[in-house]
Amino acid sequence: MEQIKKSLAELDFSPNEIKIYLALTALGEAPASKIAKKAGLPRTTAISILDKLTEKSFFSKHSFKGVFSYWVETPRVLEEVFLNKVEAAHNLANYLKDVYRSEHIFPFVEVYDTVRTIKNFIEKILINLKKNSVIYTIDAPHLGNYSKIFSDQFGEIFLGLKRKKNILTNTLIPADTFSLINPKKLKLQNIVVKEMPKGIDFPASLWLIDDFLILFSGQPPFILAVHHKAIITSCKSLYNYLWKISLSKN
């Protein structure tokens, strides 16, 4: 019995609610006076709690010849009620995602770790870009991150979206890796490539797109996107420095 009381308390039942719940669970069905007596509580207190737990679907209430009686629902209802609350909280979290701290300066982070969600995210970003936008990237042609996610067909769609909006891509790559870039990819997009000084490596890909800082890797596949003006501005400053000290290749 003590374990039952402890478990009910963990489900946010108050001490008096526990008394009423256990009293009616034992009785099965009874009027408020009988439940109050078994629980050791005043009748008015018992009625208030009975009605509250009835609203929460733990009890049911009916009237016969002017007398109200309560009966307890199966204990499985406890599980169902709280599972429904978990589902409601999950849905609410999704609804609130775009509102959460929207008027403050806290960073907003999204993580995608499946091929489908990564493709969908990239496609959404490109579709929402304004014409003549500039994308700033640091990439690693020698690691083949993109080939592990994008088929040739999707790669052409990806480049087609960029051409359609006349998007310029400024790309920094490690020293001595320009020859590893597929020449076709250079011809199919508006891109400027520079090799960084020797000793600067970057095993993941970094993109600065509008108000997003995006880290991408194919080992294992994931995208981490940070939305925060101060972070983007700071990284852009570092990017501009690297751009100035890097060697143009095309």
C-alpha positions as CSV (number, residue, x, y, z in Angstrom):
1,M,0.0,0.0,0.0
2,E,2.8,2.4,0.8
3,Q,4.3,1.8,-2.7
4,I,0.9,2.6,-4.2
5,K,0.7,5.9,-2.2
6,K,4.2,6.8,-3.2
7,S,3.5,6.1,-6.9
8,L,0.3,8.2,-6.8
9,A,2.3,11.0,-5.2
10,E,4.8,10.9,-8.0
11,L,1.9,11.4,-10.4
12,D,1.1,14.6,-8.5
13,F,-1.8,13.3,-6.4
14,S,-2.1,15.3,-3.2
15,P,-2.3,13.4,0.2
16,N,-6.1,13.9,0.3
17,E,-6.5,12.9,-3.3
18,I,-4.6,9.7,-2.6
19,K,-7.0,9.0,0.3
20,I,-10.1,9.5,-1.9
21,Y,-8.6,7.6,-4.8
22,L,-7.7,4.6,-2.7
23,A,-11.1,4.7,-0.8
24,L,-13.1,4.6,-4.0
25,T,-10.8,2.1,-5.6
26,A,-11.6,-0.3,-2.8
27,L,-15.3,0.5,-2.8
28,G,-15.7,0.4,-6.5
29,E,-18.9,2.5,-6.4
30,A,-20.3,4.6,-3.6
31,P,-22.0,7.9,-2.7
32,A,-19.8,10.7,-1.5
33,S,-20.7,10.2,2.2
34,K,-19.5,6.6,2.2
35,I,-16.3,7.5,0.3
36,A,-15.6,10.4,2.8
37,K,-16.1,8.1,5.8
38,K,-13.7,5.5,4.4
39,A,-11.1,8.1,3.5
40,G,-11.4,9.8,6.9
41,L,-12.2,13.2,5.4
42,P,-15.1,15.7,5.7
43,R,-17.9,15.2,3.2
44,T,-17.4,18.6,1.6
45,T,-13.7,18.0,1.1
46,A,-14.4,14.6,-0.3
47,I,-17.0,15.9,-2.8
48,S,-14.6,18.6,-4.0
49,I,-11.8,16.0,-4.6
50,L,-14.2,13.5,-6.2
51,D,-15.4,16.1,-8.7
52,K,-11.9,17.1,-9.5
53,L,-10.8,13.6,-10.1
54,T,-13.9,13.0,-12.2
55,E,-13.0,15.9,-14.4
56,K,-9.6,14.2,-14.9
57,S,-11.3,11.0,-16.0
58,F,-10.1,8.9,-13.0
59,F,-13.7,8.6,-11.7
60,S,-17.2,8.7,-13.2
61,K,-20.3,10.1,-11.7
62,H,-24.0,9.3,-12.0
63,S,-27.3,10.2,-10.3
64,F,-30.1,7.8,-9.3
65,K,-33.2,9.0,-7.5
66,G,-31.5,12.3,-6.6
67,V,-28.4,10.6,-5.1
68,F,-25.0,11.1,-6.7
69,S,-22.7,8.1,-6.8
70,Y,-19.1,7.8,-8.0
71,W,-17.3,4.8,-9.4
72,V,-13.6,4.3,-10.1
73,E,-12.4,3.7,-13.6
74,T,-10.0,0.8,-14.3
75,P,-6.5,1.5,-13.1
76,R,-5.4,1.4,-16.8
77,V,-7.0,4.8,-17.1
78,L,-4.2,6.2,-15.0
79,E,-1.8,5.2,-17.7
80,E,-3.9,6.4,-20.6
81,V,-4.5,9.8,-19.0
82,F,-0.8,10.4,-18.5
83,L,0.1,9.0,-21.9
84,N,-2.3,11.5,-23.4
85,K,-0.7,14.3,-21.4
86,V,2.8,13.2,-22.7
87,E,1.4,13.3,-26.3
88,A,-0.2,16.7,-25.7
89,A,3.1,18.0,-24.3
90,H,5.0,16.6,-27.3
91,N,2.6,18.3,-29.7
92,L,2.7,21.6,-27.7
93,A,6.5,21.6,-27.9
94,N,6.3,21.4,-31.7
95,Y,3.8,24.2,-31.8
96,L,5.9,26.4,-29.6
97,K,9.1,25.9,-31.4
98,D,8.8,28.9,-33.6
99,V,7.6,31.1,-30.7
100,Y,10.2,30.0,-28.1
101,R,12.3,33.0,-27.1
102,S,11.5,34.5,-30.5
103,E,11.8,38.1,-29.1
104,H,15.1,37.4,-27.2
105,I,18.6,36.8,-28.3
106,F,18.9,33.2,-27.3
107,P,20.2,30.9,-30.0
108,F,17.9,28.5,-31.7
109,V,19.4,25.1,-32.8
110,E,18.1,22.4,-35.1
111,V,19.7,19.0,-35.6
112,Y,19.0,16.6,-38.5
113,D,20.6,13.2,-38.7
114,T,18.8,11.3,-41.5
115,V,19.4,11.5,-45.2
116,R,15.7,12.6,-45.8
117,T,15.6,15.3,-43.1
118,I,19.0,16.7,-44.2
119,K,17.9,16.9,-47.8
120,N,14.6,18.5,-46.8
121,F,16.3,21.1,-44.6
122,I,18.8,22.1,-47.4
123,E,16.1,22.3,-50.0
124,K,14.0,24.5,-47.6
125,I,16.9,26.8,-47.0
126,L,17.6,27.3,-50.7
127,I,14.0,27.8,-51.6
128,N,13.7,30.6,-49.0
129,L,16.9,32.4,-50.1
130,K,16.4,35.7,-51.8
131,K,17.7,36.1,-55.4
132,N,21.4,37.1,-55.7
133,S,22.2,35.9,-52.2
134,V,25.7,34.8,-51.2
135,I,26.5,31.5,-49.4
136,Y,29.8,31.3,-47.5
137,T,31.2,27.8,-47.0
138,I,34.2,26.0,-45.7
139,D,34.4,22.6,-47.3
140,A,36.6,19.5,-47.5
141,P,36.6,18.0,-51.0
142,H,39.0,15.2,-50.0
143,L,36.5,13.8,-47.5
144,G,33.5,13.3,-49.7
145,N,30.9,14.5,-47.2
146,Y,28.4,15.4,-49.8
147,S,28.7,12.2,-51.8
148,K,27.6,10.2,-48.7
149,I,24.3,12.2,-48.6
150,F,23.5,13.5,-52.1
151,S,23.0,11.4,-55.2
152,D,24.1,12.9,-58.5
153,Q,20.4,13.5,-59.3
154,F,19.8,15.4,-56.0
155,G,23.1,17.3,-56.5
156,E,21.9,18.6,-59.8
157,I,18.6,19.7,-58.2
158,F,20.6,21.4,-55.5
159,L,22.7,23.3,-58.1
160,G,19.7,24.0,-60.2
161,L,18.0,25.9,-57.3
162,K,21.2,27.9,-56.8
163,R,21.3,28.8,-60.5
164,K,17.7,29.7,-60.6
165,K,18.2,32.3,-57.9
166,N,21.6,33.4,-59.1
167,I,23.2,32.5,-55.8
168,L,26.9,33.1,-55.4
169,T,28.9,30.6,-53.4
170,N,32.2,31.6,-51.8
171,T,34.0,28.5,-50.7
172,L,37.2,28.0,-48.7
173,I,38.9,24.6,-48.9
174,P,42.1,23.1,-47.4
175,A,45.4,23.6,-49.2
176,D,46.1,21.4,-52.2
177,T,42.5,20.0,-52.5
178,F,41.2,22.1,-55.4
179,S,42.0,19.4,-57.9
180,L,39.7,17.0,-56.1
181,I,36.6,19.1,-56.9
182,N,34.5,17.7,-59.8
183,P,34.9,20.2,-62.7
184,K,31.3,19.7,-63.6
185,K,30.2,21.2,-60.2
186,L,32.3,24.2,-60.9
187,K,30.7,24.8,-64.2
188,L,27.1,24.3,-63.0
189,Q,27.2,27.0,-60.4
190,N,28.4,30.5,-59.7
191,I,31.2,29.7,-57.3
192,V,34.5,31.2,-56.2
193,V,37.0,28.8,-54.6
194,K,40.0,29.7,-52.5
195,E,42.5,27.4,-50.8
196,M,43.3,28.2,-47.2
197,P,46.9,28.3,-46.0
198,K,48.6,25.1,-45.2
199,G,47.9,23.8,-41.7
200,I,44.2,24.8,-41.7
201,D,42.0,21.7,-42.0
202,F,38.2,21.4,-41.7
203,P,36.8,17.8,-41.6
204,A,33.2,19.0,-41.5
205,S,31.5,21.6,-43.8
206,L,30.5,25.0,-42.5
207,W,27.9,27.2,-44.2
208,L,26.9,30.7,-43.4
209,I,23.5,31.2,-45.1
210,D,21.5,34.3,-44.1
211,D,21.0,34.0,-40.4
212,F,22.1,30.4,-40.1
213,L,25.4,28.9,-39.2
214,I,25.2,25.3,-40.5
215,L,27.7,22.5,-39.7
216,F,27.4,19.5,-42.0
217,S,29.1,16.1,-41.9
218,G,28.8,12.8,-43.7
219,Q,30.7,10.9,-41.0
220,P,28.1,10.1,-39.7
221,P,25.5,12.2,-41.6
222,F,24.2,15.2,-39.6
223,I,23.4,18.8,-39.9
224,L,23.5,21.2,-37.0
225,A,21.9,24.6,-37.7
226,V,22.3,27.6,-35.3
227,H,20.1,30.6,-35.7
228,H,21.6,33.5,-33.8
229,K,22.6,36.9,-35.2
230,A,25.6,37.5,-32.9
231,I,27.0,34.0,-33.5
232,I,26.6,34.4,-37.3
233,T,28.2,37.9,-37.2
234,S,31.2,36.5,-35.2
235,C,31.7,33.6,-37.5
236,K,31.4,35.8,-40.6
237,S,34.2,38.0,-39.3
238,L,36.5,35.0,-38.9
239,Y,35.4,33.8,-42.3
240,N,36.3,37.2,-43.9
241,Y,39.7,37.0,-42.4
242,L,40.3,33.5,-43.8
243,W,39.0,34.7,-47.2
244,K,41.6,37.5,-47.3
245,I,44.6,35.3,-46.5
246,S,43.5,32.4,-48.9
247,L,44.6,31.7,-52.5
248,S,42.1,32.1,-55.3
249,K,41.8,29.0,-57.5
250,N,39.2,29.9,-60.1
